[in-house]
C-alpha cells in the first residue's frame, strides 16, 4: 500500500500529469478530497516562493503530506516573461487562450524566440520541506499547433523536437518535460530515503 500524497494544485491538468508520474510511489489525491473551496494563495515573486507558499498553505491547514508545483514559461526576448505570472499573463481570470494570444502578440517582429519551461516542486512531509527544480529549453513557434496538453503547450517546441508539447501524447511529453525532470529528482530523493530506512 503506497502512502497518500495530496497534490497542492487546483489545476486538473497538473493533477493528471503528476498522478501518472507518481503512481508507483504514492496513492495520489487531489484537493477535492480535502473539500478545499478557496483559492490557494500565490503571492511570491519567484516560482520557488509560490511553490513553497502553496505547500505550506495545504500542510498547515490540513497537516498532510503534500506536493506543490509552480511552473512558468520564460521567454528570453521578453526579459523572462511571463515567468511567475504565466497562468495570469493576460490578467484575471486565468485564461489559457488569452495568455497564448498575448504572448504571440508580444513576440511579433522578434527573431529570437528562445524560451524555457521551469517547474519547482515543493514536498512537505512531517513539517519538513524540500524543493526540486526541472527545466526544458525550446522555442516559441509562430502559431499554435496541436490539441493535447494545456497552457502554453501549443506554442512551445522543445529543443531537438519538431513538434510542440500539444502535438505529443501525455506519455511522450512526460518523458522530457520540465515537470517530469523535477519529479525525477524528487523520485531519486524518495529512493534515497527508502534506502536509508532499509539499512
C-alpha positions in Angstrom: 0.0 0.0 0.0 1.5 3.3 -1.1 1.5 6.3 1.3 -1.1 9.1 0.5 0.2 12.3 -1.2 -2.0 15.3 -1.7 -1.3 17.5 -4.7 -1.4 21.1 -3.7 -2.9 22.3 -7.0 -6.4 23.1 -8.3 -5.3 22.6 -11.9 -6.8 19.4 -13.2 -4.2 19.0 -16.0 -1.4 19.2 -13.4 -3.1 16.6 -11.3 -3.4 14.3 -14.3 0.3 14.7 -15.2 1.6 14.4 -11.7 -0.6 11.4 -10.9 0.7 9.5 -13.9 4.3 10.2 -12.9 3.9 9.3 -9.2 1.6 6.4 -9.2 4.4 3.9 -8.4 5.4 5.8 -5.2 2.1 7.2 -3.8 -1.6 7.0 -3.7 -2.2 10.4 -5.2 -5.1 12.5 -4.1 -6.3 15.9 -5.3 -7.6 18.7 -3.2 -11.3 17.9 -3.8 -10.9 15.1 -1.3 -10.0 17.8 1.4 -13.1 19.8 0.4 -10.9 22.9 -0.3 -13.0 25.6 -1.9 -10.9 28.8 -1.7 -8.0 29.6 -4.0 -4.5 28.7 -2.7 -2.6 32.0 -2.4 0.2 32.7 -4.9 1.9 36.0 -4.0 5.6 35.1 -4.3 7.9 36.9 -6.7 9.5 33.6 -7.9 8.4 30.2 -8.8 10.2 28.7 -5.8 8.4 31.1 -3.4 5.0 30.3 -4.9 5.6 26.6 -4.8 6.7 26.8 -1.1 3.7 29.0 -0.3 1.2 26.5 -1.8 2.8 23.6 0.0 2.8 25.5 3.4 -0.8 26.5 3.0 -2.0 22.9 2.5 0.4 21.4 5.0 -0.6 23.9 7.8 -4.3 23.8 7.1 -4.7 20.0 6.8 -1.5 18.5 8.4 -0.9 16.2 5.4 2.0 15.1 3.2 1.7 17.2 0.1 3.4 18.2 -3.1 3.1 21.7 -4.6 4.1 22.7 -8.1 4.7 26.1 -9.6 5.7 26.3 -13.2 6.3 29.1 -15.7 7.4 29.9 -19.2 10.3 32.2 -19.5 11.0 33.8 -22.9 14.4 35.4 -23.3 13.4 38.3 -25.6 10.6 39.2 -23.2 13.0 39.6 -20.3 12.0 36.2 -18.8 8.2 37.0 -19.0 5.6 35.7 -18.4 7.6 33.7 -15.7 5.9 33.7 -12.4 2.8 35.3 -13.9 2.4 32.6 -16.6 -1.1 31.5 -15.5 -2.4 35.1 -15.3 -0.3 36.7 -18.1 -3.4 38.2 -19.7 -5.0 39.1 -16.4 -7.8 37.7 -14.3 -9.5 35.3 -14.5 -6.9 32.7 -15.7 -7.4 32.1 -19.4 -5.1 29.9 -21.5 -6.3 31.2 -24.9 -5.9 34.9 -23.8 -2.4 34.1 -22.4 -1.3 32.5 -25.7 -2.7 35.3 -27.8 -0.9 38.0 -25.7 2.4 36.0 -25.8 2.3 35.7 -29.6 1.4 39.4 -29.9 4.3 40.4 -27.7 6.7 38.3 -29.8 5.6 39.7 -33.2 8.6 41.1 -35.1 11.1 39.4 -32.7 13.6 37.0 -34.3 14.8 35.5 -31.0 12.1 33.1 -29.7 14.2 31.1 -27.3 12.3 30.0 -24.2 12.3 27.6 -21.3 9.7 25.9 -19.2 10.6 25.7 -15.5 8.9 23.7 -12.6 9.7 24.0 -8.9 8.2 21.2 -6.8 7.9 21.5 -3.0 7.4 18.4 -1.0 6.1 18.6 2.6 6.4 15.6 5.0 6.1 15.9 8.8 7.0 19.6 9.0 10.0 19.5 6.6 10.0 21.0 3.1 12.2 20.0 0.2 12.4 21.7 -3.3 13.2 20.2 -6.7 13.6 22.1 -10.0 13.3 20.9 -13.6 13.6 22.8 -16.9 13.4 22.2 -20.6 14.6 24.6 -23.3 13.0 25.3 -26.6 11.4 28.0 -28.7 8.0 29.6 -29.2 6.5 28.8 -32.6 4.7 31.3 -34.8 1.2 29.8 -34.3 -0.4 27.3 -32.0 -0.1 23.6 -33.1 -1.7 20.5 -31.6 -4.6 19.9 -29.2 -3.0 17.9 -26.3 -1.7 19.4 -23.1 -2.7 22.8 -21.7 -1.4 26.3 -21.1 1.4 27.3 -23.5 1.9 23.7 -24.8 0.6 24.5 -28.3 3.3 27.1 -28.9 6.3 25.6 -27.1 8.6 23.4 -29.2 11.3 21.7 -27.1 14.9 21.5 -28.3 15.6 18.7 -30.8 11.9 18.2 -31.5 9.8 19.2 -34.5 6.5 19.0 -32.5 5.1 21.3 -29.9 4.1 19.8 -26.5 0.5 20.0 -27.6 1.3 17.7 -30.6 2.7 15.0 -28.2 0.8 12.4 -26.1 0.9 12.9 -22.3 3.3 9.9 -22.0 5.6 11.4 -24.7 5.6 14.8 -23.0 6.2 13.2 -19.6 9.4 11.7 -20.8 11.1 15.1 -21.5 9.1 17.9 -19.9 10.1 20.3 -17.1 7.7 18.8 -14.6 8.9 15.2 -15.3 12.5 16.4 -14.8 11.7 17.9 -11.4 9.8 14.8 -10.5 12.8 12.6 -11.5 14.9 14.5 -8.9 12.1 14.0 -6.3 11.9 10.3 -7.0 15.7 9.9 -6.6 15.3 11.7 -3.2 12.5 9.3 -2.2 14.6 6.3 -3.2 17.5 7.6 -1.1 15.2 8.0 1.9 13.9 4.5 1.4 17.3 3.0 1.1 18.4 4.7 4.3 15.3 3.3 6.1 16.1 -0.2 4.8 19.7 -0.2 6.0 
